[in-house]
Amino acid sequence: AHAAQMLSHLPVRVQFHAGRGNDQTGKAIQDLLRQTPLDLTGYEVIEGETPSTVVLSDPAGNAGRGERSFINTLGAAAGYQPDMLGEEFHTSAIRLYGATALVPALHDALTSLLKRGREEGGMNIVGTVFDFRNEQRHPGRPWPLGDTEKSGPLIDLLVCDREEAFKISGESDTESAIRFFLDAGVGAVVVTHGAEPVTLGSHGDWFSPVDIKCMPVSRAIDHALRDGMGKQGDTTGCGDNFLGGMLASIAIQTFRGRVRGHMDLAEACAWGIVSGGYACFYPGGLCHEPDPGWKRRELRPFLAAYQQQTGLSLT
């Protein structure tokens, strides 16, 4: 949804592929999503309860930066099958396999889905989520990404938070986790850590090579939060909006003429950092725009401030 809002001024179609139950919760979610620029033709209705997560949020936690815990209900996501993705998904210029661990059939088939995408061309992006199912089944063992060994060379960009990076790689520090993924053939890796710096690296394929390095969080957003901006907000959706910001940046970079091998990973992360931080200013993960382009205009000063903070050149 955030990527669609950031790209509404461009001839880009952002399509959402997922499943919901035929219940009041599912209808309410669909009504909310209809208020965004998302294309919902891939949003399937499946028998069962709509997948949901109860978020226990403490906005005052973590020194005022917010903290939360989750209780997930799988619901109708258990019935969502890989063939429901449809041809348009596989032939898209950018494909995001987001939070597939919450959709078991997709997650188990991830390697074959990535392979199909690679055959079609375009970019394969994987965004991870806490894998409740595999953590419960095999506590202490690394979480799979389909067949992890075979999936690695098929992933152009992997985005995960620190805990997920550790759980999937089996490593216990961020740099080692990133090296694990790069050695496994992943093109570029970004690891977030809440309100702490973001760590990234790329061996060069879609993105220019980047030695493993850290990027700071947005100082302007930190100051705004301390000054009381977004008192009604919480940290729900920060990671998803981070990934949405990266998606938007990648699309914008493509429109500006950057080609495979010359995409700027740090620039995409800058958009992610500002987008994820901005999600703290409103409750929940979805921002309701009073008019098209509103959120993009609101984000611009924070992007400019981050550019000044880091010296990056942002499109």
ZADO-1210 file (C-alpha; in nm, 4 decimals, padded with zeros to 6 digits):
<atoms>
<atom x="00.0000" y="00.0000" z="00.0000" code="ALA" pos="1"/>
<atom x="00.2823" y="00.2415" z="00.0845" code="HIS" pos="2"/>
<atom x="00.4609" y="00.1702" z="-00.2451" code="ALA" pos="3"/>
<atom x="00.1370" y="00.2343" z="-00.4346" code="ALA" pos="4"/>
<atom x="00.0897" y="00.5665" z="-00.2534" code="GLN" pos="5"/>
<atom x="00.4484" y="00.6716" z="-00.3294" code="MET" pos="6"/>
<atom x="00.4122" y="00.5809" z="-00.6981" code="LEU" pos="7"/>
<atom x="00.0610" y="00.7112" z="-00.7689" code="SER" pos="8"/>
<atom x="00.2033" y="00.9958" z="-00.9826" code="HIS" pos="9"/>
<atom x="00.3775" y="00.7500" z="-01.2179" code="LEU" pos="10"/>
<atom x="00.2373" y="00.5032" z="-01.4751" code="PRO" pos="11"/>
<atom x="00.2996" y="00.2116" z="-01.2370" code="VAL" pos="12"/>
<atom x="00.0515" y="-00.0554" z="-01.1332" code="ARG" pos="13"/>
<atom x="00.1068" y="-00.2005" z="-00.7854" code="VAL" pos="14"/>
<atom x="-00.0977" y="-00.5180" z="-00.7535" code="GLN" pos="15"/>
<atom x="-00.1729" y="-00.6940" z="-00.4240" code="PHE" pos="16"/>
<atom x="-00.1911" y="-01.0756" z="-00.4275" code="HIS" pos="17"/>
<atom x="-00.3287" y="-01.2328" z="-00.1097" code="ALA" pos="18"/>
<atom x="-00.6268" y="-01.4136" z="00.0371" code="GLY" pos="19"/>
<atom x="-00.8954" y="-01.3126" z="00.2855" code="ARG" pos="20"/>
<atom x="-01.1886" y="-01.4888" z="00.4418" code="GLY" pos="21"/>
<atom x="-01.5501" y="-01.4197" z="00.3487" code="ASN" pos="22"/>
<atom x="-01.6211" y="-01.2523" z="00.6834" code="ASP" pos="23"/>
<atom x="-01.6696" y="-00.9026" z="00.8186" code="GLN" pos="24"/>
<atom x="-01.2994" y="-00.8601" z="00.8961" code="THR" pos="25"/>
<atom x="-01.2044" y="-00.9462" z="00.5386" code="GLY" pos="26"/>
<atom x="-01.4643" y="-00.7087" z="00.3956" code="LYS" pos="27"/>
<atom x="-01.3446" y="-00.4306" z="00.6272" code="ALA" pos="28"/>
<atom x="-00.9827" y="-00.4812" z="00.5186" code="ILE" pos="29"/>
<atom x="-01.0812" y="-00.4784" z="00.1527" code="GLN" pos="30"/>
<atom x="-01.2786" y="-00.1563" z="00.2045" code="ASP" pos="31"/>
<atom x="-00.9711" y="00.0027" z="00.3648" code="LEU" pos="32"/>
<atom x="-00.7459" y="-00.1096" z="00.0801" code="LEU" pos="33"/>
<atom x="-00.9888" y="00.0305" z="-00.1777" code="ARG" pos="34"/>
<atom x="-00.9038" y="00.3734" z="-00.0389" code="GLN" pos="35"/>
<atom x="-00.5443" y="00.3288" z="-00.1611" code="THR" pos="36"/>
<atom x="-00.4069" y="00.3188" z="-00.5194" code="PRO" pos="37"/>
<atom x="-00.3524" y="-00.0600" z="-00.4911" code="LEU" pos="38"/>
<atom x="-00.4833" y="-00.2863" z="-00.7665" code="ASP" pos="39"/>
<atom x="-00.6858" y="-00.5493" z="-00.5754" code="LEU" pos="40"/>
<atom x="-00.7700" y="-00.7833" z="-00.8633" code="THR" pos="41"/>
<atom x="-00.5367" y="-01.0429" z="-00.7067" code="GLY" pos="42"/>
<atom x="-00.7027" y="-01.0285" z="-00.3638" code="TYR" pos="43"/>
<atom x="-00.8808" y="-01.3644" z="-00.3388" code="GLU" pos="44"/>
<atom x="-01.1728" y="-01.4639" z="-00.1157" code="VAL" pos="45"/>
<atom x="-01.1106" y="-01.8031" z="00.0518" code="ILE" pos="46"/>
<atom x="-01.3224" y="-02.0109" z="00.2862" code="GLU" pos="47"/>
<atom x="-01.2374" y="-01.9516" z="00.6511" code="GLY" pos="48"/>
<atom x="-01.1490" y="-01.6715" z="00.8887" code="GLU" pos="49"/>
<atom x="-00.9529" y="-01.3764" z="00.7544" code="THR" pos="50"/>
<atom x="-00.5846" y="-01.3988" z="00.8550" code="PRO" pos="51"/>
<atom x="-00.5132" y="-01.1521" z="01.1335" code="SER" pos="52"/>
<atom x="-00.2555" y="-01.0430" z="01.3851" code="THR" pos="53"/>
<atom x="-00.3338" y="-00.8926" z="01.7233" code="VAL" pos="54"/>
<atom x="-00.0719" y="-00.6262" z="01.7923" code="VAL" pos="55"/>
<atom x="00.0048" y="-00.5473" z="02.1559" code="LEU" pos="56"/>
<atom x="00.1574" y="-00.2024" z="02.1243" code="SER" pos="57"/>
<atom x="00.3405" y="00.0086" z="02.3803" code="ASP" pos="58"/>
<atom x="00.4200" y="00.3434" z="02.2136" code="PRO" pos="59"/>
<atom x="00.6145" y="00.4527" z="02.5242" code="ALA" pos="60"/>
<atom x="00.8443" y="00.1493" z="02.5137" code="GLY" pos="61"/>
<atom x="01.2046" y="00.1498" z="02.3938" code="ASN" pos="62"/>
<atom x="01.2688" y="00.5031" z="02.5235" code="ALA" pos="63"/>
<atom x="00.9652" y="00.6436" z="02.3427" code="GLY" pos="64"/>
<atom x="01.0401" y="00.4741" z="02.0097" code="ARG" pos="65"/>
<atom x="00.7710" y="00.2102" z="02.0628" code="GLY" pos="66"/>
<atom x="00.7608" y="-00.1649" z="02.1157" code="GLU" pos="67"/>
<atom x="00.5108" y="-00.4363" z="02.0258" code="ARG" pos="68"/>
<atom x="00.4306" y="-00.8071" z="02.0385" code="SER" pos="69"/>
<atom x="00.2164" y="-01.0136" z="01.8008" code="PHE" pos="70"/>
<atom x="-00.0433" y="-01.2918" z="01.8190" code="ILE" pos="71"/>
<atom x="-00.1012" y="-01.4352" z="01.4708" code="ASN" pos="72"/>
<atom x="-00.4042" y="-01.6276" z="01.3422" code="THR" pos="73"/>
<atom x="-00.3361" y="-01.8141" z="01.0162" code="LEU" pos="74"/>
<atom x="-00.7013" y="-01.8443" z="00.9119" code="GLY" pos="75"/>
<atom x="-00.7759" y="-01.8515" z="00.5385" code="ALA" pos="76"/>
<atom x="-00.4074" y="-01.8050" z="00.4540" code="ALA" pos="77"/>
<atom x="-00.3804" y="-02.1810" z="00.5066" code="ALA" pos="78"/>
<atom x="-00.5904" y="-02.2227" z="00.1913" code="GLY" pos="79"/>
<atom x="-00.4004" y="-01.9802" z="-00.0331" code="TYR" pos="80"/>
<atom x="-00.2210" y="-02.1800" z="-00.3036" code="GLN" pos="81"/>
<atom x="00.0661" y="-02.0863" z="-00.5376" code="PRO" pos="82"/>
<atom x="-00.1530" y="-02.1127" z="-00.8497" code="ASP" pos="83"/>
<atom x="-00.3705" y="-01.8301" z="-00.7106" code="MET" pos="84"/>
<atom x="-00.0896" y="-01.5827" z="-00.7817" code="LEU" pos="85"/>
<atom x="-00.1783" y="-01.5755" z="-01.1498" code="GLY" pos="86"/>
<atom x="00.0197" y="-01.4900" z="-01.4612" code="GLU" pos="87"/>
<atom x="00.0379" y="-01.1153" z="-01.3989" code="GLU" pos="88"/>
<atom x="00.2332" y="-01.1665" z="-01.0799" code="PHE" pos="89"/>
<atom x="00.4975" y="-01.3841" z="-01.2438" code="HIS" pos="90"/>
<atom x="00.5452" y="-01.1493" z="-01.5399" code="THR" pos="91"/>
<atom x="00.5728" y="-00.8297" z="-01.3304" code="SER" pos="92"/>
<atom x="00.8894" y="-00.6212" z="-01.3549" code="ALA" pos="93"/>
<atom x="00.9282" y="-00.6357" z="-00.9755" code="ILE" pos="94"/>
<atom x="00.7914" y="-00.9235" z="-00.7678" code="ARG" pos="95"/>
<atom x="00.7772" y="-00.9089" z="-00.3893" code="LEU" pos="96"/>
<atom x="00.7314" y="-01.2341" z="-00.2008" code="TYR" pos="97"/>
<atom x="00.6346" y="-01.0686" z="00.1265" code="GLY" pos="98"/>
<atom x="00.5766" y="-01.2481" z="00.4590" code="ALA" pos="99"/>
<atom x="00.5287" y="-01.5846" z="00.2872" code="THR" pos="100"/>
<atom x="00.5948" y="-01.7638" z="00.6188" code="ALA" pos="101"/>
<atom x="00.2366" y="-01.6623" z="00.7084" code="LEU" pos="102"/>
<atom x="00.1070" y="-01.8393" z="00.3939" code="VAL" pos="103"/>
<atom x="00.2336" y="-02.1998" z="00.4301" code="PRO" pos="104"/>
<atom x="00.1758" y="-02.3281" z="00.0749" code="ALA" pos="105"/>
<atom x="00.3498" y="-02.0244" z="-00.0754" code="LEU" pos="106"/>
<atom x="00.6393" y="-02.0472" z="00.1682" code="HIS" pos="107"/>
<atom x="00.6974" y="-02.4163" z="00.1027" code="ASP" pos="108"/>
<atom x="00.6899" y="-02.3509" z="-00.2742" code="ALA" pos="109"/>
<atom x="00.9071" y="-02.0399" z="-00.2566" code="LEU" pos="110"/>
<atom x="01.2012" y="-02.1892" z="-00.4464" code="THR" pos="111"/>
<atom x="00.9879" y="-02.2936" z="-00.7433" code="SER" pos="112"/>
<atom x="00.8100" y="-01.9552" z="-00.7435" code="LEU" pos="113"/>
<atom x="01.1420" y="-01.7717" z="-00.7449" code="LEU" pos="114"/>
<atom x="01.2639" y="-01.9934" z="-01.0275" code="LYS" pos="115"/>
<atom x="00.9532" y="-01.9157" z="-01.2326" code="ARG" pos="116"/>
<atom x="01.0068" y="-01.5451" z="-01.1724" code="GLY" pos="117"/>
<atom x="01.3713" y="-01.5686" z="-01.2764" code="ARG" pos="118"/>
<atom x="01.2667" y="-01.7353" z="-01.6020" code="GLU" pos="119"/>
<atom x="01.0271" y="-01.4471" z="-01.6721" code="GLU" pos="120"/>
<atom x="01.2884" y="-01.1792" z="-01.6022" code="GLY" pos="121"/>
<atom x="01.2486" y="-00.8842" z="-01.3670" code="GLY" pos="122"/>
<atom x="01.3510" y="-00.8632" z="-01.0028" code="MET" pos="123"/>
<atom x="01.2798" y="-01.1148" z="-00.7259" code="ASN" pos="124"/>
<atom x="01.2488" y="-00.9545" z="-00.3812" code="ILE" pos="125"/>
<atom x="01.1860" y="-01.1514" z="-00.0622" code="VAL" pos="126"/>
<atom x="01.0696" y="-00.9787" z="00.2560" code="GLY" pos="127"/>
<atom x="01.0637" y="-01.2062" z="00.5588" code="THR" pos="128"/>
<atom x="00.8452" y="-01.2244" z="00.8684" code="VAL" pos="129"/>
<atom x="00.8590" y="-01.4160" z="01.1953" code="PHE" pos="130"/>
<atom x="00.8080" y="-01.7810" z="01.0984" code="ASP" pos="131"/>
<atom x="00.5694" y="-01.8978" z="01.3741" code="PHE" pos="132"/>
<atom x="00.5104" y="-02.2333" z="01.2058" code="ARG" pos="133"/>
<atom x="00.8721" y="-02.3453" z="01.1686" code="ASN" pos="134"/>
<atom x="00.9736" y="-02.2003" z="01.5044" code="GLU" pos="135"/>
<atom x="00.7032" y="-02.4115" z="01.6677" code="GLN" pos="136"/>
<atom x="00.7817" y="-02.7222" z="01.4646" code="ARG" pos="137"/>
<atom x="01.1613" y="-02.7119" z="01.4919" code="HIS" pos="138"/>
<atom x="01.2709" y="-02.4768" z="01.7720" code="PRO" pos="139"/>
<atom x="01.6392" y="-02.3935" z="01.7516" code="GLY" pos="140"/>
<atom x="01.6755" y="-02.5002" z="01.3888" code="ARG" pos="141"/>
<atom x="01.7232" y="-02.2491" z="01.1013" code="PRO" pos="142"/>
<atom x="01.4019" y="-02.1417" z="00.9322" code="TRP" pos="143"/>
<atom x="01.3736" y="-02.2440" z="00.5650" code="PRO" pos="144"/>
<atom x="01.3129" y="-02.0171" z="00.2666" code="LEU" pos="145"/>
<atom x="01.1645" y="-02.2937" z="00.0544" code="GLY" pos="146"/>
<atom x="01.4816" y="-02.4893" z="-00.0161" code="ASP" pos="147"/>
<atom x="01.7158" y="-02.2236" z="00.1248" code="THR" pos="148"/>
<atom x="02.0246" y="-02.3445" z="-00.0602" code="GLU" pos="149"/>
<atom x="01.8443" y="-02.3344" z="-00.3954" code="LYS" pos="150"/>
<atom x="01.6501" y="-02.0151" z="-00.3194" code="SER" pos="151"/>
<atom x="01.9589" y="-01.8015" z="-00.2510" code="GLY" pos="152"/>
<atom x="02.0784" y="-01.7583" z="-00.6128" code="PRO" pos="153"/>
<atom x="01.7201" y="-01.6776" z="-00.7188" code="LEU" pos="154"/>
<atom x="01.6755" y="-01.3857" z="-00.4733" code="ILE" pos="155"/>
<atom x="01.7849" y="-01.0460" z="-00.6047" code="ASP" pos="156"/>
<atom x="01.7059" y="-00.8608" z="-00.2804" code="LEU" pos="157"/>
<atom x="01.6415" y="-01.0033" z="00.0655" code="LEU" pos="158"/>
<atom x="01.5007" y="-00.7748" z="00.3356" code="VAL" pos="159"/>
<atom x="01.4581" y="-00.8984" z="00.6930" code="CYS" pos="160"/>
<atom x="01.4859" y="-00.7761" z="01.0486" code="ASP" pos="161"/>
<atom x="01.7755" y="-00.8864" z="01.2667" code="ARG" pos="162"/>
<atom x="01.5915" y="-01.1662" z="01.4469" code="GLU" pos="163"/>
<atom x="01.4661" y="-01.3119" z="01.1186" code="GLU" pos="164"/>
<atom x="01.8152" y="-01.2868" z="00.9669" code="ALA" pos="165"/>
<atom x="01.9596" y="-01.4800" z="01.2617" code="PHE" pos="166"/>
<atom x="01.6846" y="-01.7423" z="01.2590" code="LYS" pos="167"/>
<atom x="01.7170" y="-01.8116" z="00.8846" code="ILE" pos="168"/>
<atom x="02.0974" y="-01.8004" z="00.8613" code="SER" pos="169"/>
<atom x="02.1758" y="-01.9657" z="01.1941" code="GLY" pos="170"/>
<atom x="02.4266" y="-01.6870" z="01.2625" code="GLU" pos="171"/>
<atom x="02.4366" y="-01.4722" z="01.5768" code="SER" pos="172"/>
<atom x="02.5629" y="-01.1358" z="01.4499" code="ASP" pos="173"/>
<atom x="02.4360" y="-00.9167" z="01.1687" code="THR" pos="174"/>
<atom x="02.7473" y="-00.9039" z="00.9509" code="GLU" pos="175"/>
<atom x="02.7875" y="-01.2832" z="00.9605" code="SER" pos="176"/>
<atom x="02.4204" y="-01.3257" z="00.8671" code="ALA" pos="177"/>
<atom x="02.4589" y="-01.0941" z="00.5681" code="ILE" pos="178"/>
<atom x="02.7745" y="-01.2766" z="00.4581" code="ARG" pos="179"/>
<atom x="02.5858" y="-01.6073" z="00.4877" code="PHE" pos="180"/>
<atom x="02.3165" y="-01.4823" z="00.2501" code="PHE" pos="181"/>
<atom x="02.5619" y="-01.3250" z="00.0042" code="LEU" pos="182"/>
<atom x="02.7708" y="-01.6445" z="00.0014" code="ASP" pos="183"/>
<atom x="02.4478" y="-01.8366" z="-00.0653" code="ALA" pos="184"/>
<atom x="02.4018" y="-01.6345" z="-00.3852" code="GLY" pos="185"/>
<atom x="02.1548" y="-01.3661" z="-00.2739" code="VAL" pos="186"/>
<atom x="02.2209" y="-01.0525" z="-00.4793" code="GLY" pos="187"/>
<atom x="02.1690" y="-00.7912" z="-00.2076" code="ALA" pos="188"/>
<atom x="02.0729" y="-00.8062" z="00.1593" code="VAL" pos="189"/>
<atom x="01.9212" y="-00.5485" z="00.3952" code="VAL" pos="190"/>
<atom x="01.8794" y="-00.6161" z="00.7674" code="VAL" pos="191"/>
<atom x="01.6746" y="-00.3817" z="00.9840" code="THR" pos="192"/>
<atom x="01.6787" y="-00.3598" z="01.3634" code="HIS" pos="193"/>
<atom x="01.3861" y="-00.1510" z="01.4848" code="GLY" pos="194"/>
<atom x="01.5000" y="00.2006" z="01.5673" code="ALA" pos="195"/>
<atom x="01.8678" y="00.1057" z="01.5275" code="GLU" pos="196"/>
<atom x="02.0847" y="00.1472" z="01.2135" code="PRO" pos="197"/>
<atom x="02.0167" y="-00.0601" z="00.9024" code="VAL" pos="198"/>
<atom x="02.2892" y="-00.2938" z="00.7713" code="THR" pos="199"/>
<atom x="02.3224" y="-00.3724" z="00.4010" code="LEU" pos="200"/>
<atom x="02.5481" y="-00.5357" z="00.1453" code="GLY" pos="201"/>
<atom x="02.5470" y="-00.6311" z="-00.2230" code="SER" pos="202"/>
<atom x="02.7805" y="-00.8392" z="-00.4360" code="HIS" pos="203"/>
<atom x="02.6578" y="-00.6672" z="-00.7505" code="GLY" pos="204"/>
<atom x="02.3872" y="-00.7937" z="-00.9857" code="ASP" pos="205"/>
<atom x="02.0818" y="-00.5709" z="-00.9969" code="TRP" pos="206"/>
<atom x="02.2435" y="-00.3349" z="-00.7470" code="PHE" pos="207"/>
<atom x="02.5918" y="-00.1879" z="-00.7617" code="SER" pos="208"/>
<atom x="02.8359" y="-00.3697" z="-00.5301" code="PRO" pos="209"/>
<atom x="02.8226" y="-00.2489" z="-00.1682" code="VAL" pos="210"/>
<atom x="03.0592" y="-00.3641" z="00.1045" code="ASP" pos="211"/>
<atom x="02.8694" y="-00.4445" z="00.4234" code="ILE" pos="212"/>
<atom x="02.7911" y="-00.1156" z="00.5965" code="LYS" pos="213"/>
<atom x="02.5408" y="00.0549" z="00.8264" code="CYS" pos="214"/>
<atom x="02.3032" y="00.3410" z="00.7555" code="MET" pos="215"/>
<atom x="02.1595" y="00.5503" z="01.0411" code="PRO" pos="216"/>
<atom x="01.7932" y="00.5998" z="01.1178" code="VAL" pos="217"/>
<atom x="01.6369" y="00.9355" z="01.0349" code="SER" pos="218"/>
<atom x="01.7429" y="01.2027" z="01.2818" code="ARG" pos="219"/>
<atom x="01.4560" y="01.4287" z="01.1682" code="ALA" pos="220"/>
<atom x="01.1974" y="01.1605" z="01.2443" code="ILE" pos="221"/>
<atom x="01.3574" y="01.0890" z="01.5822" code="ASP" pos="222"/>
<atom x="01.3380" y="01.4589" z="01.6686" code="HIS" pos="223"/>
<atom x="00.9775" y="01.4816" z="01.5484" code="ALA" pos="224"/>
<atom x="00.8785" y="01.1866" z="01.7674" code="LEU" pos="225"/>
<atom x="01.0498" y="01.3412" z="02.0705" code="ARG" pos="226"/>
<atom x="00.8695" y="01.6684" z="02.0002" code="ASP" pos="227"/>
<atom x="00.5348" y="01.4893" z="02.0186" code="GLY" pos="228"/>
<atom x="00.4529" y="01.4454" z="01.6498" code="MET" pos="229"/>
<atom x="00.2398" y="01.1375" z="01.5985" code="GLY" pos="230"/>
<atom x="00.1289" y="01.0955" z="01.9595" code="LYS" pos="231"/>
<atom x="-00.1557" y="00.8746" z="01.8371" code="GLN" pos="232"/>
<atom x="00.0798" y="00.6602" z="01.6300" code="GLY" pos="233"/>
<atom x="00.2593" y="00.3328" z="01.6966" code="ASP" pos="234"/>
<atom x="00.5323" y="00.1158" z="01.5445" code="THR" pos="235"/>
<atom x="00.2921" y="-00.1246" z="01.3710" code="THR" pos="236"/>
<atom x="00.3830" y="-00.1578" z="01.0042" code="GLY" pos="237"/>
<atom x="00.7230" y="00.0108" z="01.0263" code="CYS" pos="238"/>
<atom x="00.8973" y="-00.2864" z="00.8676" code="GLY" pos="239"/>
<atom x="00.6340" y="-00.3226" z="00.5958" code="ASP" pos="240"/>
<atom x="00.6516" y="00.0478" z="00.5137" code="ASN" pos="241"/>
<atom x="01.0321" y="00.0236" z="00.5087" code="PHE" pos="242"/>
<atom x="01.0005" y="-00.2430" z="00.2401" code="LEU" pos="243"/>
<atom x="00.7338" y="-00.0393" z="00.0593" code="GLY" pos="244"/>
<atom x="00.9708" y="00.2574" z="00.0531" code="GLY" pos="245"/>
<atom x="01.2437" y="00.0400" z="-00.0976" code="MET" pos="246"/>
<atom x="01.0003" y="-00.0851" z="-00.3642" code="LEU" pos="247"/>
<atom x="00.9045" y="00.2725" z="-00.4506" code="ALA" pos="248"/>
<atom x="01.2682" y="00.3785" z="-00.4783" code="SER" pos="249"/>
<atom x="01.3549" y="00.0846" z="-00.7046" code="ILE" pos="250"/>
<atom x="01.0649" y="00.1730" z="-00.9357" code="ALA" pos="251"/>
<atom x="01.1615" y="00.5418" z="-00.9374" code="ILE" pos="252"/>
<atom x="01.5254" y="00.4565" z="-01.0083" code="GLN" pos="253"/>
<atom x="01.4078" y="00.2472" z="-01.3035" code="THR" pos="254"/>
<atom x="01.2045" y="00.5415" z="-01.4369" code="PHE" pos="255"/>
<atom x="01.5142" y="00.7621" z="-01.4022" code="ARG" pos="256"/>
<atom x="01.7006" y="00.5296" z="-01.6370" code="GLY" pos="257"/>
<atom x="01.9041" y="00.3144" z="-01.4017" code="ARG" pos="258"/>
<atom x="01.9524" y="-00.0345" z="-01.5348" code="VAL" pos="259"/>
<atom x="02.0468" y="-00.3722" z="-01.3938" code="ARG" pos="260"/>
<atom x="02.3865" y="-00.3549" z="-01.2266" code="GLY" pos="261"/>
<atom x="02.3527" y="00.0163" z="-01.1515" code="HIS" pos="262"/>
<atom x="02.0635" y="00.0300" z="-00.9063" code="MET" pos="263"/>
<atom x="02.1543" y="00.2150" z="-00.5849" code="ASP" pos="264"/>
<atom x="02.0893" y="-00.0015" z="-00.2761" code="LEU" pos="265"/>
<atom x="02.1734" y="00.2789" z="-00.0317" code="ALA" pos="266"/>
<atom x="01.9234" y="00.5115" z="-00.1995" code="GLU" pos="267"/>
<atom x="01.6529" y="00.2444" z="-00.1776" code="ALA" pos="268"/>
<atom x="01.7384" y="00.1968" z="00.1913" code="CYS" pos="269"/>
<atom x="01.7129" y="00.5718" z="00.2515" code="ALA" pos="270"/>
<atom x="01.3577" y="00.5659" z="00.1166" code="TRP" pos="271"/>
<atom x="01.2930" y="00.2625" z="00.3360" code="GLY" pos="272"/>
<atom x="01.4340" y="00.4240" z="00.6490" code="ILE" pos="273"/>
<atom x="01.2250" y="00.7386" z="00.6092" code="VAL" pos="274"/>
<atom x="00.9130" y="00.5414" z="00.5116" code="SER" pos="275"/>
<atom x="00.9460" y="00.3032" z="00.8053" code="GLY" pos="276"/>
<atom x="01.0085" y="00.5864" z="01.0491" code="GLY" pos="277"/>
<atom x="00.7137" y="00.7874" z="00.9175" code="TYR" pos="278"/>
<atom x="00.4837" y="00.4923" z="00.9983" code="ALA" pos="279"/>
<atom x="00.5307" y="00.5835" z="01.3671" code="CYS" pos="280"/>
<atom x="00.3240" y="00.8991" z="01.3121" code="PHE" pos="281"/>
<atom x="-00.0107" y="00.7215" z="01.2622" code="TYR" pos="282"/>
<atom x="-00.1827" y="00.4197" z="01.4212" code="PRO" pos="283"/>
<atom x="-00.1549" y="00.0896" z="01.2390" code="GLY" pos="284"/>
<atom x="00.0426" y="00.0153" z="00.9260" code="GLY" pos="285"/>
<atom x="-00.1847" y="00.1839" z="00.6709" code="LEU" pos="286"/>
<atom x="-00.1898" y="00.5610" z="00.6201" code="CYS" pos="287"/>
<atom x="-00.5206" y="00.7019" z="00.4970" code="HIS" pos="288"/>
<atom x="-00.4495" y="00.9868" z="00.2542" code="GLU" pos="289"/>
<atom x="-00.6958" y="01.2783" z="00.2404" code="PRO" pos="290"/>
<atom x="-00.6085" y="01.3087" z="-00.1296" code="ASP" pos="291"/>
<atom x="-00.3793" y="01.1259" z="-00.3766" code="PRO" pos="292"/>
<atom x="-00.0132" y="01.2170" z="-00.3324" code="GLY" pos="293"/>
<atom x="-00.0614" y="01.3513" z="00.0219" code="TRP" pos="294"/>
<atom x="00.1680" y="01.1005" z="00.1891" code="LYS" pos="295"/>
<atom x="00.4383" y="01.1482" z="-00.0741" code="ARG" pos="296"/>
<atom x="00.4310" y="01.5245" z="-00.0135" code="ARG" pos="297"/>
<atom x="00.4463" y="01.4700" z="00.3630" code="GLU" pos="298"/>
<atom x="00.7490" y="01.2413" z="00.3264" code="LEU" pos="299"/>
<atom x="00.9489" y="01.4754" z="00.1032" code="ARG" pos="300"/>
<atom x="01.0840" y="01.7022" z="00.3829" code="PRO" pos="301"/>
<atom x="01.2017" y="01.3971" z="00.5767" code="PHE" pos="302"/>
<atom x="01.3736" y="01.2588" z="00.2655" code="LEU" pos="303"/>
<atom x="01.5439" y="01.5951" z="00.2156" code="ALA" pos="304"/>
<atom x="01.6525" y="01.6002" z="00.5801" code="ALA" pos="305"/>
<atom x="01.7907" y="01.2461" z="00.5501" code="TYR" pos="306"/>
<atom x="01.9802" y="01.3440" z="00.2359" code="GLN" pos="307"/>
<atom x="02.1363" y="01.6324" z="00.4287" code="GLN" pos="308"/>
<atom x="02.2081" y="01.4034" z="00.7276" code="GLN" pos="309"/>
<atom x="02.3883" y="01.1385" z="00.5215" code="THR" pos="310"/>
<atom x="02.5150" y="01.3213" z="00.2142" code="GLY" pos="311"/>
<atom x="02.3339" y="01.0772" z="-00.0133" code="LEU" pos="312"/>
<atom x="02.1928" y="01.1937" z="-00.3458" code="SER" pos="313"/>
<atom x="01.8277" y="01.0872" z="-00.3603" code="LEU" pos="314"/>
<atom x="01.6039" y="01.0892" z="-00.6676" code="THR" pos="315"/>
</atoms>
